[in-house]
Structure formats: structure tokens, C-alpha cells
Amino acid sequence: MTVPLLSTADPACDRRLKRLFSRGEQASSQVEAEVRAILGDVRRRGDRALLAATRKFDRVRLRPDRLRVSDQECEAALAALPRSERTALQTAARRIAAFHRKQRQSSWHYTDRLGVGLGQQITPLERVGVYVPGGKAAYPSSVLMNIIPAKVAGVEEVVVVSPPKADGDQSGLQPGVLAAARLAGADTVFRLGGAQAIAALAYGTQTVPRVDKIVGPGNIFVATAKRLVYGQVDIDSVAGPSEILVIADSTASARYVAADMLSQAEHDEMAAPLCLTTSSRVAEAVVEALKDQLATLKRRNIAAASLKRYGAVIVARSRAEVVRLANALAPEHVELLVRNPRSWLKDIRHAGAIFLGSLSTEPFGDYIAGPNHILPTGGTARFSSPLGVYDFLKRTSIIEASAPALHRLGPHILRLAAMEGLEAHGRAIAYRLNGGQHDTAGNSSGAAQRRPAPQNKRNRHSAQS
């Protein structure tokens, strides 16, 4: 059997779901210690540490002047792509940019009835680092998904890092990744991977500039490094393995369901492909379709391990039970292969992305629909969102007091400051309520030349307390 066929009435289903909830790579104390050592070495020695780590972990010897990929190399990678591949990347890039332009935010301001000017200033980050993995597969589409929202947000400089390969071409990087980086508007690309690349982006070296935020997935060493440098820089998230939940009713095509489950299973052995249905007939047909399709899949060993460890076809007793389980899982992808899928939208509260109807297969969203395919995993869709333009923007509050507001609201501030025992807070207000004539040390204030604002005894008493 390629995947377990379970029923929600069976205790084995609960055990399977608990295993799913607890899946994911956790950094051992040894991994964390190794990563801390790499971070510290890069922080101390800069480029020398990067070159040493690249020799050790990637088995690639680089000179300092080869850390950076030249603009000519990036341009050559784009020009060398077959026309069909270049057109596909350009089409995806246009659609991704069009969708993310809808997410742009604007600064705003208003003046309230007391004359207080209030607002929010929206400012893009200045420099962002994008990590591009170089492990089991290369993902030019993820390069687009990381860089384009940053550029739409107005980020001035996007720095890409990706590990070089000893058996790669002259650039040492996957040509599709370089081409996508050029097409998306990356400003600089470095031949760097692993925890050392994260350290370089977080701290800066002689060659690699320090960034404000690091985005992009990676292995356990990369994920651990991102977690440890958070605070020095911002990060998007600590991404986990991919997952899909296909919700199918009696109208669903078992062939479609199986194909969509395998589209996630082939990512890696930790991926979680699930189907929830109220139809026993559909569930049995999906299991058979998985066997048939898996037999001809090039990455069948990876997909088979994923199905065996974390996959399941589950028969639920009711639509309400399907909804409850779906929201408890809060999966990265939810497909609604059901009659009238829009009627389910109000019920599915926790998901990274929701695909409506039998034609809306998850790979359509992965590559070309437009919304970002970098989504919350491991149940984090309960509280987090897909990567977007908003991830590359800062919000700054704007406050401008008026005299009427200060005299109307000042007494409340004095009492709140007194409640918290923060005397200097109160004085900062009291001086202004008194027109700045004298401070408690008897020194004159520059505001003494101005006419004192009206005040009552209660205010004066508060000012002297």
C-alpha cells in the first residue's frame, strides 16, 4: 500500500494526525552548536571564514573576487535559456508582479477634533537578502516569488545567496536560478550557501553587505542560522516541509486528487500529502490512483517515502468533521475539489492558500497564478500569512500634538504617569502645561517667552507634584 486509508472513527487516524502535527526537523544541540560556531567565525573573520566554510561544506574553492557573481554572468544565464523557458519565466514574473502590486500600501494622515495630527508612514526596507537553496532541486519560481514582492514594495537592494556546486557550470550556480534572479531584478548574487551565507547577510563582511531582512527556505542548518540571527535582522519564517490537504466529495476525480497529492510528495520525504473525503468510494479510488501514478514518477522514491511517513487518505463522517480537521491542521495548501467550492470558503479559516474547484490544481499556484507560493507551513497558517509586499515594508507612527489637545489630555497623562511611578514622564507634560516657565530645579525654560496657556488649579497642583 502506498498510503494509509483511514477513517476518523479509527483510533489509528488520531495517531497518524498526531504524527503529522509533530513532524519537522528540529535542530539538535549538536546542529545548533555547529551553527553558532559558523556564525561566530563569520562575524569575526568575514570573507576568510566564508571561503573556508565554502571549501569545507560545498567542496568548492573560491577566491575572494569570485564570491560575487558578475552581472555579465547573470545576463548570460538569462540569454542562454531556451526561448520556451525564458517565456515561461517572463509570463510568471508578469503575473506575480501584477498580483503583488495590489498589496501596495500607502502612508496616511488625519487630524482629530482636538487638532492632533496622527498618521502612519509606510517605508520599504533598504536591503533584503534572499536565500536560494541548492540541494535536491533548483527552484527558479521561488526566486521570482521572493524577489518580485520586495521590488514591488520598493526595496532598494536585493542580495541573493545560493550555494555553489563543485560539478556545476562555470558560474557554479544553477543557470535557471541565475536567470530568474536577473529577470526578477536582483541587484547582487553571491556564491554562498548554508549557515555561513546567513551569517554574511546578518552581519556583513568585506564583500557581502549586511541586510535588513532575510527571506527564503533552506535546510536545517540554514533554518537554525535564521532563527539564531533573528534580532540582528528580521526573517520571514523558519519554513518547514511542504504539505497539501485535498478536500474531495463524491464529485471529485480520484486521478486529480492523486496527482495533486504527489505534486507535494515529490518535494521531499518530509512532505505531507493528505486527502479528506466523506466518500468511501472516492477514498478507495484515490489509493489506487496513487499506486498507478507513483509507478511512473521519476522521483517516486522520495514521493513514496513521503506518502508512507506522513500521507493519508481519510474518510470523515460529515462535512463538519472535514472542516474541523482542516482547521486543526491549518495546512500550507488546501484544495477544494468539491461541488460549489466557494460555499466552503467561510468555513476554512486556517490555510496558506485555498484552491477552488477541480481545475485549480496546486501547481497552478506554485508557478503562474500570481499569489505567492511561499506559504506558512506546519500549522502556522493559524497565525501567519503568505509572503507578500507587506513583509518588505515598515510602518512608522506619526504624532503631532496641538495646544488644545495637550491641555485637554495632559491631566490624564499626568495621572497615568503617576499610576506607573514614572515621574519624568509626568514632568515632560507638566512643563508644557505650565508654559515652560520653570522646571523643578528653578531653571528658566526657553518657552518662558511665550504666553502661558490657561490652566486650572487642578492642573497646577498636578504640575507641582
Protein Blocks (a to p, Z undefined) as FASTA:
>chain_A
ZZdcddfkbmklmmmmmmmmmgccdddfklmmmmmmmmmmmmmnmmmmmmmmmmmmnopa
cdfklmpccfklmmmmmmmpcfklmmmmmmmmmmmmmmmmmmpccddddddfkopacddd
ddddfbdcddddfklbccfklmmmmmmmmmmnopabdcddddddfklcfkopafklmmmm
mmnopabdcddehjklmmmmmnopaklccdfbdcddddfklmmmmmmmgojaccfbdcdd
ddddddddfkbcfklmmmmmmmmmmmpmmbccddddfbfklmmmmmmmmmmmmmmgmklm
mmmmmmmmmgccdddfbfklmmmmmmmnopabdcdddehkllmmmmmmbcfbdcedjklc
fklmmmmnopacbdceehlmmmpccddfklmcccdddddddfklmmmmmmmmmmmmmmno
paklmmmmmmmmnoomacfkopacfklmpccddddfklmmmmmZZ
